[in-house]
Amino acid sequence: MTAAARGFRAVFGYDPAGVWRAPGRINVIGEHTDYNDGFVLPVAIPQAVTVAAAPRSDGRLRFRSAQAAEGFEADALPGPGTVSGWAAYPAGALWALADAGLAAGGLDLYADGTVPAGAGLSSSAALVCATLLAASGDAPPAPEETARLARRAENDFVGMPCGIMDQSASMLSREGHALFLDTRTLVAEHVPFDPAARGLVLLVVDTRAPHRLVDGAYADRRRTCEAAARLLGVSALRDVTDLPAALAALPDDRTRRRVRHVVTENARVLEAVALLRAGAVAGLGPLLTASHASLRDDYEVSVPEVDTAVDAALAAGALGARITGGGFGGCVIALVDAGRADAVADSVRRAYEERGFAEPAFFAALPSPGARRLA
């Protein structure tokens, strides 16, 4: 019996109908491109959210989490914007199902996660995806449709204007592969990505700088990109093909920098995919570092803890390093030779100690399978 199933039984007094698992994700490259109809290259990671659940015939909702002291109960499905905290995500999943005309009645749910909350590893998307599977029972929507429903839950119920990368990574990923996703067409390709086979490690540094996106900074950047697209006469920044001309047509430096990041980041994703198809994993290093410089200087989503980790990793011999996720905290990834991983981690620890930052945490990102039923 899984820990989630045991927790369910302890809280609700009976066994769950099933157990479902949805992973978090690391984005190898392609940041802030998904809501601009661009390209992304995430991988699912072993850290995941597991939910044990059982349907109820009375429409009542009862949610509990191993990671939260407070639970949630309601006699009926609530509406958008009425639930706060972690419970908004499973409630949003049920709302999205119901709004799509799919089965969504009462539910008892117990969640247990190993994705560090606030680290920018998509614990929220994993919780929504796992809940969607649990609430769908034996007839879940196709993985692509589940990802779309999960995005709708976050966009329209929680109020987070994210793109579809996180949900797609959680639902569609395959072990030993990165997910190359065109976020306009939703065409996905599983590109072989096995750093260990090349003597490399994709080292994740949890900077312990909390990652917060619903406070408006993320939404502000999205609005700027959408306004720039309108000024340039394109449906999305993905359609910009002449970057110098586009920049010259924009009215202010701030907008120009946002557009420059998105356009150059899309190009970096395409170059990264070409490298992986050729088996040239080490060639990703310079692209990661260039991505970080763009996110730091043009998109302005970095913070001192993140920049310190990137600089220390590069100084210790990392092939490349960058912030991953939406920014404003969260995690850094560094591509390193396996024999240098400990030295890189030690370098980051020393730099943090010198700056008086909280001690970071480290793990290797292992490309993992997507969401599935466990029991």
C-alpha positions in Angstrom: 0.0 0.0 0.0 1.4 3.4 -0.9 1.9 6.2 1.6 -1.0 8.1 0.1 -3.3 5.1 0.4 -2.3 4.7 4.0 -2.9 8.4 4.7 -6.3 8.2 3.0 -7.3 5.2 5.2 -6.1 7.0 8.4 -8.0 10.2 7.6 -11.2 8.9 6.0 -11.5 5.5 7.7 -11.8 3.4 4.5 -9.6 2.3 1.6 -9.4 4.5 -1.5 -10.8 3.5 -4.9 -7.4 4.0 -6.5 -4.0 5.8 -6.4 -2.7 8.0 -9.1 0.7 9.7 -9.6 1.7 12.7 -11.6 5.3 14.0 -11.8 6.8 17.4 -11.4 9.0 18.7 -14.2 12.3 20.4 -15.0 12.3 22.6 -18.1 15.6 22.0 -19.9 15.1 25.1 -22.1 12.3 27.2 -23.4 11.2 29.6 -20.7 8.2 32.0 -21.0 7.7 30.8 -24.5 4.7 28.6 -23.9 2.2 31.4 -23.5 3.7 33.0 -26.7 2.8 29.9 -28.8 6.4 28.9 -28.8 8.5 25.8 -28.2 9.5 24.1 -24.9 11.7 21.2 -23.9 10.8 19.9 -20.4 11.4 16.5 -18.7 9.4 14.9 -16.0 11.3 14.1 -12.8 11.0 11.3 -10.2 9.6 13.7 -7.7 5.8 13.5 -8.0 2.4 14.2 -6.4 0.4 11.0 -5.5 -3.3 11.1 -4.7 -5.5 8.4 -3.2 -9.1 9.1 -3.8 -12.6 7.7 -3.9 -15.8 9.1 -5.4 -18.8 10.2 -3.3 -22.4 10.0 -4.3 -23.5 13.0 -2.2 -21.5 15.7 -4.1 -19.4 16.4 -1.0 -15.7 17.2 -1.3 -13.1 16.4 1.4 -9.4 17.1 0.7 -6.4 16.4 2.9 -2.7 16.6 2.3 0.3 15.1 4.0 2.1 18.4 3.4 -0.5 20.8 4.7 -2.0 21.2 8.2 -5.3 22.5 6.9 -7.8 20.4 4.9 -10.7 21.5 2.8 -14.4 20.5 2.8 -17.4 21.6 0.9 -20.9 20.4 0.4 -20.8 21.1 -3.4 -18.3 22.1 -6.0 -17.2 25.7 -5.5 -16.7 28.3 -8.2 -13.6 30.0 -9.5 -11.7 32.2 -7.1 -13.5 30.9 -4.0 -10.9 28.5 -2.8 -7.4 29.5 -1.5 -4.2 27.7 -0.8 -3.3 24.2 -2.0 -6.9 23.0 -2.1 -7.7 25.4 -5.0 -5.8 23.0 -7.3 -7.8 19.9 -6.8 -11.0 21.9 -6.6 -10.0 23.6 -9.9 -9.5 20.1 -11.5 -13.0 19.0 -10.5 -14.4 22.3 -11.8 -12.7 22.0 -15.1 -14.1 18.4 -15.5 -17.6 19.5 -14.7 -17.4 22.6 -16.9 -16.3 20.3 -19.8 -19.4 18.1 -19.3 -17.3 15.3 -17.9 -18.0 13.3 -14.8 -17.1 15.2 -11.6 -19.1 14.5 -8.5 -18.1 14.4 -4.9 -14.6 13.2 -3.9 -12.5 12.2 -1.0 -8.9 12.9 -1.8 -5.6 12.5 0.1 -2.5 14.0 -1.5 1.1 13.2 -0.7 3.9 14.9 -2.7 7.7 14.7 -3.0 7.9 17.7 -5.4 9.3 20.6 -3.3 6.6 23.2 -3.0 7.6 26.7 -4.1 10.7 25.4 -6.0 9.3 26.0 -9.5 9.1 22.3 -10.3 5.4 22.4 -11.1 4.0 20.7 -7.9 0.7 22.5 -8.6 0.4 21.1 -12.2 1.2 17.7 -10.8 -1.5 17.9 -8.2 -4.1 19.1 -10.8 -3.2 16.3 -13.2 -3.3 13.6 -10.5 -6.7 14.9 -9.4 -8.1 14.9 -12.9 -7.0 11.3 -13.3 -8.5 10.3 -9.9 -11.8 12.1 -10.6 -12.1 10.5 -14.0 -11.9 7.0 -12.6 -11.7 4.2 -15.2 -12.4 6.5 -18.2 -9.9 9.3 -18.1 -9.6 11.7 -21.0 -6.7 11.3 -23.4 -3.4 12.6 -21.9 -3.4 15.7 -24.2 -7.0 16.5 -23.2 -6.1 16.0 -19.5 -3.3 18.5 -19.9 -5.7 21.1 -21.5 -8.1 20.6 -18.6 -5.3 21.0 -16.1 -4.3 24.3 -17.7 -7.9 25.5 -17.6 -8.1 24.7 -13.9 -5.0 26.8 -13.2 -6.0 29.7 -15.6 -9.7 30.0 -14.9 -10.2 28.6 -11.4 -6.9 29.4 -9.5 -6.2 32.5 -11.5 -2.7 31.6 -12.7 -2.2 32.6 -16.4 0.2 29.9 -17.2 0.8 28.2 -20.5 0.4 24.4 -21.1 4.0 23.3 -20.7 3.8 22.1 -17.1 0.7 20.1 -17.5 1.9 18.6 -20.8 5.2 17.5 -19.2 3.4 15.9 -16.3 1.0 14.0 -18.6 3.0 13.2 -21.7 6.6 12.6 -20.7 8.5 9.4 -21.3 11.4 7.9 -19.4 14.8 8.7 -20.9 13.4 11.5 -23.1 12.7 15.2 -23.2 9.3 16.4 -24.4 9.7 18.8 -27.4 6.4 20.5 -27.5 5.0 23.1 -30.0 2.6 24.9 -27.7 0.6 26.3 -30.6 -0.2 23.0 -32.4 0.4 20.8 -29.3 2.4 18.5 -31.5 4.8 16.7 -29.2 8.0 14.7 -30.0 9.9 12.6 -27.5 13.5 13.3 -28.0 16.1 10.9 -26.5 17.8 12.6 -23.5 20.0 10.5 -21.3 22.8 12.6 -19.8 24.1 9.7 -17.8 24.8 7.7 -20.9 27.1 10.6 -22.0 28.9 10.8 -18.6 26.9 13.9 -17.7 24.5 14.9 -14.9 21.7 17.5 -15.1 22.1 18.8 -11.6 19.2 20.6 -10.0 19.9 23.3 -7.4 16.9 24.1 -5.2 18.0 27.7 -4.3 15.4 27.8 -1.5 14.4 31.2 -2.8 10.6 30.8 -2.8 9.0 30.7 -6.3 5.9 32.8 -6.4 4.0 33.6 -9.7 0.4 34.5 -8.7 1.5 37.8 -7.3 1.4 39.6 -10.6 4.9 39.6 -12.0 4.3 36.6 -14.3 1.0 38.0 -15.5 2.6 41.4 -16.2 5.1 39.8 -18.5 2.4 37.9 -20.3 0.4 41.1 -20.8 3.5 42.8 -22.2 4.1 40.0 -24.7 0.5 40.0 -25.9 0.6 43.8 -26.3 3.8 43.6 -28.2 2.3 41.0 -30.5 -0.6 43.3 -31.3 1.8 46.1 -32.0 3.8 43.9 -34.4 0.7 42.6 -36.2 1.3 39.0 -35.3 -0.9 36.5 -33.4 1.9 35.7 -31.0 5.6 36.4 -30.6 6.4 33.0 -32.0 5.6 34.5 -35.4 8.3 37.1 -35.3 10.9 36.2 -37.9 12.8 39.5 -38.3 13.9 40.3 -34.8 15.9 43.6 -35.6 12.9 45.0 -37.5 10.5 43.9 -34.7 12.6 45.6 -32.0 12.9 48.8 -34.1 9.1 48.9 -34.3 8.5 48.7 -30.6 8.0 51.8 -28.5 10.1 51.2 -25.4 13.2 49.4 -24.2 11.3 47.3 -21.7 9.1 45.8 -24.3 12.0 45.3 -26.7 13.8 43.3 -24.1 10.8 41.1 -23.3 10.4 40.4 -27.0 14.1 39.7 -27.6 14.1 37.1 -24.9 11.1 35.2 -26.3 12.3 35.2 -29.9 15.9 34.2 -29.0 14.6 31.6 -26.5 12.5 29.9 -29.1 15.6 29.7 -31.3 17.6 28.1 -28.5 14.9 25.4 -28.0 15.1 24.5 -31.7 18.9 24.4 -31.5 18.8 22.3 -28.4 16.5 19.7 -30.0 18.8 19.5 -33.0 21.7 18.8 -30.6 19.7 16.1 -28.8 18.7 14.4 -32.0 22.4 14.2 -32.9 23.3 12.9 -29.5 25.4 16.0 -28.7 24.1 16.4 -25.1 27.2 18.4 -24.0 26.4 21.0 -26.6 23.4 22.1 -24.5 25.7 23.8 -22.0 26.3 27.1 -23.8 22.6 27.3 -24.7 21.6 27.0 -21.0 24.0 29.8 -20.0 22.7 32.0 -22.8 19.2 31.3 -21.7 20.0 32.4 -18.2 21.6 35.6 -19.3 18.5 36.4 -21.4 16.1 35.6 -18.5 18.2 37.7 -16.1 18.8 40.7 -18.3 15.9 40.9 -20.8 13.1 39.1 -19.0 14.2 40.1 -15.5 12.9 37.1 -13.7 16.1 36.1 -11.7 17.0 36.8 -8.1 20.3 37.0 -6.2 20.1 33.4 -5.0 19.6 32.2 -8.5 22.4 34.3 -10.0 24.8 33.2 -7.3 24.1 29.5 -8.0 24.5 29.9 -11.7 27.8 31.8 -11.3 29.2 29.4 -8.8 28.3 26.4 -10.9 30.0 27.8 -14.0 33.0 28.8 -12.0 33.4 25.2 -10.8 33.3 23.8 -14.4 29.6 23.3 -15.2 29.1 23.1 -19.0 26.2 25.4 -18.7 23.6 26.6 -16.1 20.4 28.6 -15.9 17.3 29.3 -13.9 14.5 26.9 -14.7 10.8 27.5 -14.4 8.9 30.8 -14.3 11.6 32.6 -12.3 11.6 34.9 -9.3 13.2 32.1 -7.3 13.0 28.4 -7.6 15.6 26.1 -9.1 18.8 26.3 -11.2 19.9 23.5 -13.5 23.5 22.9 -14.4 24.8 20.4 -17.0 28.0 19.0 -15.5 30.4 16.1 -16.1 29.5 13.4 -13.7 32.9 13.5 -12.1 32.5 17.2 -11.4 29.0 17.1 -9.9 30.1 17.1 -6.2 32.6 19.9 -6.9 29.9 22.0 -8.5 27.6 21.4 -5.6 30.3 22.3 -3.1 31.0 25.5 -5.0 27.4 26.6 -4.8 27.2 25.8 -1.1 30.3 27.9 -0.4 29.0 30.8 -2.4 25.7 30.6 -0.5 27.5 30.5 2.8 29.5 33.6 1.9 26.3 35.5 0.9 24.4 34.4 3.9 21.8 32.5 1.9 19.9 29.5 3.2 21.6 26.2 2.4 20.6 25.0 -1.1 19.5 21.4 -1.9 20.6 19.3 -4.9 19.4 16.3 -6.9 20.0 14.9 -10.3 17.2 15.3 -12.8 16.4 11.9 -14.3 14.0 12.0 -17.3 11.0 10.1 -16.0 7.6 8.8 -17.2 4.4 10.8 -17.1 1.3 10.5 -15.0 -0.3 7.1 -14.4 -2.5 5.0 -12.1 -0.6 3.1 -9.5 -3.4 1.1 -7.9 
